[in-house]
Amino acid sequence: AFQQKCMRFLAEFRRRGAVLFVSHDSRMVTSLCDRVLWLDRGVVRATGAAREVCRRYEAALSSESTEENEGFRIGGRGWRETPSRESPAPRADMRVPADFDADAPLDAAGGAVIDRIGVFSSGTPRRVLTGGEDVELRIECHAERPLTRPTVGFMLRDRLGQGVFGDHTYAGGGTAPAALQAGQGFSASFRFRFPYLLSGEYAMEAAVYEGAPTHNRMLARLHDTAFLSMQSRHPGGGLVNIPASSIRLSVEGEEPVPSLTAAMPGKLIARQP
């Protein structure tokens, strides 16, 4: 919780101070910065809203990496627009992201309250997970005023406050409630197989939005109440481990070692010759 608080302090500090962050990591850039300056060999290629410039930067890199099998080069040739062109400013009362933005500034407009967040497996509340488990995430809320088409989303964050994965009810394709009255309760349920993450502590947070992904406002956010401890049975490098369906080591001229199957996740079988 303290680490999450520190990351939120940094996000809040950006609103009253200045942070200069230089990186090729567009995920961190969009998380920490409001505006971005894209430099290509000392030449300004673009400046503007962080998400817009980073999307175009990534598109340029993707285009270069497949261009005539020439490999990867940072040159920005995939984007032909005028470098000085900036995105128009959004309306003061509405955010205009490509999706519901879990990394938006912390202030919420109000109008809804998130009462509780819970992770369940076979109907039992869980605090410790091992990966590969079928779980249900439940988010219970209520309206403080009449609401039109509310959307509930969640984000799992690591100890540094980085978003690991998340989703929202709008993406589920179901029809949102036509309208809610003040005091009326509503809830969201997400069922999924929990990914194989590195062992450690994670924080689950939730948010309520009103509107569509391209035009919405955040009404409520709840954090520092739901924490999960991940105990991986299949340790490995990187942020996420893979649920391998088969693992084997073969030596020329010898029979291959029996496979490690998905039916036995996280267990290594050693056989003596």
C-alpha positions as CSV (number, residue, x, y, z in Angstrom):
1,A,0.0,0.0,0.0
2,F,2.9,2.4,0.8
3,Q,4.5,1.8,-2.6
4,Q,1.1,2.4,-4.3
5,K,0.8,5.6,-2.3
6,C,4.2,6.7,-3.5
7,M,3.3,6.2,-7.2
8,R,0.1,8.1,-6.7
9,F,2.1,11.0,-5.1
10,L,4.3,11.1,-8.2
11,A,1.2,11.2,-10.4
12,E,-0.2,14.0,-8.3
13,F,3.1,15.9,-8.3
14,R,3.0,16.1,-12.0
15,R,-0.1,18.3,-11.7
16,R,1.7,21.0,-9.7
17,G,5.3,20.5,-10.6
18,A,7.4,19.4,-13.5
19,V,8.9,16.0,-14.3
20,L,11.2,15.5,-17.3
21,F,11.3,11.8,-18.3
22,V,13.4,10.5,-21.2
23,S,12.8,6.9,-22.4
24,H,12.0,4.6,-25.3
25,D,9.4,2.8,-23.0
26,S,6.1,4.3,-24.3
27,R,4.2,2.6,-21.5
28,M,6.1,4.5,-18.9
29,V,6.0,7.7,-20.9
30,T,2.2,7.6,-21.1
31,S,2.0,6.7,-17.5
32,L,4.2,9.6,-16.2
33,C,3.8,12.3,-18.9
34,D,1.0,14.5,-20.2
35,R,3.0,15.8,-23.2
36,V,5.7,14.2,-25.3
37,L,8.5,15.5,-27.5
38,W,9.6,12.9,-30.1
39,L,13.2,13.3,-31.2
40,D,14.7,11.5,-34.2
41,R,18.5,12.0,-34.5
42,G,18.1,15.4,-32.8
43,V,15.2,16.5,-35.0
44,V,11.8,17.1,-33.5
45,R,9.3,14.7,-35.2
46,A,6.3,15.5,-33.1
47,T,5.1,17.1,-29.9
48,G,1.7,16.9,-28.3
49,A,-0.5,14.7,-26.1
50,A,1.4,11.8,-24.7
51,R,-0.9,9.0,-25.9
52,E,-1.3,10.4,-29.4
53,V,2.5,10.9,-30.0
54,C,3.4,7.5,-28.5
55,R,0.8,5.7,-30.7
56,R,2.4,7.3,-33.8
57,Y,5.9,6.5,-32.5
58,E,5.0,2.9,-32.0
59,A,3.4,2.7,-35.4
60,A,6.5,4.1,-37.0
61,L,8.7,1.5,-35.3
62,S,6.3,-1.3,-36.3
63,S,6.4,-0.1,-39.9
64,E,10.2,0.1,-40.0
65,S,10.7,-3.4,-38.5
66,T,8.9,-5.0,-41.4
67,E,10.1,-2.7,-44.2
68,E,11.9,-4.7,-46.9
69,N,13.4,-7.0,-44.2
70,E,15.8,-4.2,-43.3
71,G,15.5,-4.9,-39.5
72,F,14.8,-2.5,-36.8
73,R,15.9,1.1,-37.1
74,I,14.7,4.2,-35.2
75,G,14.0,6.7,-37.9
76,G,10.3,7.5,-37.7
77,R,9.7,7.0,-41.4
78,G,6.4,5.3,-40.8
79,W,4.8,8.6,-39.9
80,R,4.5,11.2,-42.7
81,E,2.5,13.9,-40.9
82,T,3.9,17.4,-40.2
83,P,6.1,17.1,-37.1
84,S,4.8,20.3,-35.5
85,R,1.1,19.3,-35.8
86,E,-0.5,18.8,-32.3
87,S,-3.7,17.1,-31.3
88,P,-6.6,19.3,-30.5
89,A,-7.2,20.0,-26.8
90,P,-10.1,17.9,-25.3
91,R,-13.2,19.5,-23.9
92,A,-12.7,20.7,-20.3
93,D,-15.5,18.4,-19.0
94,M,-14.7,15.3,-21.0
95,R,-11.7,13.1,-21.5
96,V,-11.1,11.7,-25.0
97,P,-8.8,8.6,-24.7
98,A,-8.8,5.6,-27.0
99,D,-10.2,3.6,-24.1
100,F,-11.2,4.0,-20.4
101,D,-7.9,5.3,-18.9
102,A,-6.9,3.5,-15.7
103,D,-3.9,5.8,-15.4
104,A,-5.9,9.1,-15.6
105,P,-5.3,11.7,-12.9
106,L,-6.7,10.6,-9.5
107,D,-9.6,13.0,-9.2
108,A,-13.0,11.5,-9.9
109,A,-16.1,13.5,-10.8
110,G,-18.3,11.8,-8.2
111,G,-21.8,10.4,-8.7
112,A,-21.0,6.8,-7.9
113,V,-19.4,4.8,-5.0
114,I,-17.4,1.5,-5.2
115,D,-18.4,-0.4,-2.0
116,R,-16.1,-3.4,-2.3
117,I,-13.8,-5.5,-4.5
118,G,-13.4,-9.2,-4.1
119,V,-11.6,-12.1,-5.8
120,F,-13.3,-15.5,-5.5
121,S,-12.4,-19.0,-6.5
122,S,-15.3,-21.6,-6.3
123,G,-17.3,-19.1,-4.4
124,T,-14.6,-18.6,-1.7
125,P,-12.8,-15.3,-1.2
126,R,-9.1,-15.5,-2.0
127,R,-6.1,-13.5,-0.9
128,V,-3.4,-15.9,-2.2
129,L,-3.3,-17.1,-5.8
130,T,-0.9,-19.4,-7.6
131,G,-1.7,-18.7,-11.3
132,G,-3.8,-20.7,-13.7
133,E,-6.8,-20.7,-11.3
134,D,-10.3,-19.9,-12.5
135,V,-11.4,-16.8,-10.5
136,E,-14.2,-14.3,-10.4
137,L,-13.6,-10.7,-9.7
138,R,-16.7,-8.9,-8.2
139,I,-17.0,-5.2,-7.9
140,E,-20.0,-3.8,-6.0
141,C,-21.1,-0.2,-6.4
142,H,-24.1,2.2,-5.9
143,A,-25.2,5.4,-7.6
144,E,-25.2,8.7,-5.7
145,R,-27.2,10.4,-8.5
146,P,-29.0,9.3,-11.7
147,L,-26.5,7.7,-14.0
148,T,-26.6,7.0,-17.7
149,R,-24.8,3.8,-19.0
150,P,-22.2,3.3,-16.3
151,T,-19.2,1.2,-17.0
152,V,-17.1,-0.6,-14.4
153,G,-13.4,-1.4,-15.0
154,F,-10.5,-2.9,-13.0
155,M,-6.7,-2.8,-13.1
156,L,-4.2,-5.1,-11.4
157,R,-1.0,-3.3,-10.4
158,D,2.4,-4.5,-9.3
159,R,4.3,-3.1,-6.4
160,L,5.6,-0.2,-8.6
161,G,2.0,0.8,-9.5
162,Q,2.4,-0.4,-13.1
163,G,-0.7,-1.8,-14.7
164,V,-0.3,-5.6,-15.3
165,F,-3.7,-6.2,-16.8
166,G,-7.3,-4.9,-16.7
167,D,-10.7,-4.9,-18.4
168,H,-14.1,-3.3,-18.2
169,T,-17.7,-4.2,-18.7
170,Y,-18.0,-2.2,-21.9
171,A,-15.5,-4.5,-23.6
172,G,-17.7,-7.5,-22.7
173,G,-20.2,-6.5,-25.4
174,G,-23.2,-6.6,-23.1
175,T,-25.7,-3.8,-22.9
176,A,-25.1,-1.4,-20.0
177,P,-28.0,-0.4,-17.8
178,A,-30.1,2.2,-19.6
179,A,-30.2,4.4,-16.5
180,L,-29.7,4.1,-12.7
181,Q,-31.5,6.1,-10.0
182,A,-29.8,7.7,-7.0
183,G,-29.2,5.0,-4.3
184,Q,-29.6,2.1,-6.7
185,G,-26.9,-0.6,-6.5
186,F,-25.1,-2.2,-9.4
187,S,-22.2,-4.7,-9.7
188,A,-19.7,-6.1,-12.2
189,S,-18.4,-9.7,-12.5
190,F,-15.3,-10.8,-14.4
191,R,-14.6,-14.5,-14.7
192,F,-11.2,-15.5,-16.1
193,R,-8.2,-17.7,-15.6
194,F,-5.6,-15.9,-13.5
195,P,-2.3,-15.4,-15.4
196,Y,1.0,-16.8,-14.2
197,L,2.6,-13.8,-12.6
198,L,5.9,-13.5,-10.7
199,S,5.6,-14.1,-7.0
200,G,4.9,-11.0,-5.0
201,E,2.2,-8.6,-3.9
202,Y,-0.3,-7.0,-6.3
203,A,-3.1,-4.4,-5.8
204,M,-6.5,-4.7,-7.4
205,E,-8.2,-1.4,-8.1
206,A,-11.6,-0.5,-9.7
207,A,-13.2,2.5,-11.3
208,V,-16.6,3.5,-12.5
209,Y,-17.0,5.5,-15.8
210,E,-20.0,7.2,-17.5
211,G,-20.0,7.3,-21.2
212,A,-18.4,5.4,-24.1
213,P,-14.7,4.6,-24.4
214,T,-14.0,7.6,-26.6
215,H,-16.0,10.1,-24.5
216,N,-16.3,9.4,-20.9
217,R,-15.6,10.6,-17.4
218,M,-14.4,8.8,-14.3
219,L,-17.0,8.9,-11.5
220,A,-15.3,6.8,-8.8
221,R,-12.1,4.9,-8.1
222,L,-11.2,2.5,-5.3
223,H,-7.7,1.5,-4.4
224,D,-5.6,0.3,-1.4
225,T,-8.4,-2.1,-0.3
226,A,-7.8,-5.3,-2.3
227,F,-4.4,-6.9,-2.3
228,L,-3.4,-10.2,-3.7
229,S,-0.3,-12.3,-2.9
230,M,1.0,-14.3,-5.9
231,Q,2.9,-17.5,-5.2
232,S,4.1,-18.8,-8.5
233,R,4.7,-22.6,-8.8
234,H,6.5,-22.0,-12.0
235,P,9.2,-19.3,-11.4
236,G,10.9,-17.8,-14.3
237,G,12.3,-14.6,-15.8
238,G,10.2,-11.6,-16.9
239,L,6.9,-10.2,-15.6
240,V,4.7,-13.1,-16.7
241,N,5.3,-16.8,-16.9
242,I,3.7,-18.9,-19.6
243,P,1.5,-22.0,-19.0
244,A,3.5,-24.3,-21.3
245,S,1.6,-27.2,-22.8
246,S,4.8,-29.2,-23.3
247,I,8.5,-28.8,-22.2
248,R,11.2,-31.3,-23.2
249,L,14.9,-31.6,-23.8
250,S,16.1,-33.9,-26.5
251,V,19.6,-35.2,-27.2
252,E,20.7,-36.5,-30.6
253,G,20.6,-40.3,-30.7
254,E,18.7,-40.7,-27.5
255,E,15.0,-40.9,-26.6
256,P,13.5,-37.5,-25.7
257,V,12.8,-36.9,-22.0
258,P,9.1,-37.3,-21.3
259,S,7.1,-34.1,-21.7
260,L,6.1,-31.8,-18.9
261,T,2.4,-31.4,-19.7
262,A,-0.1,-28.7,-18.9
263,A,-1.9,-31.1,-16.6
264,M,0.9,-30.6,-14.1
265,P,1.6,-26.9,-14.2
266,G,4.6,-25.7,-12.2
267,K,6.0,-29.2,-11.4
268,L,9.3,-30.3,-12.9
269,I,9.7,-34.1,-13.3
270,A,13.3,-35.5,-13.2
271,R,13.9,-39.1,-14.2
272,Q,17.1,-41.0,-13.6
273,P,18.5,-43.0,-16.6
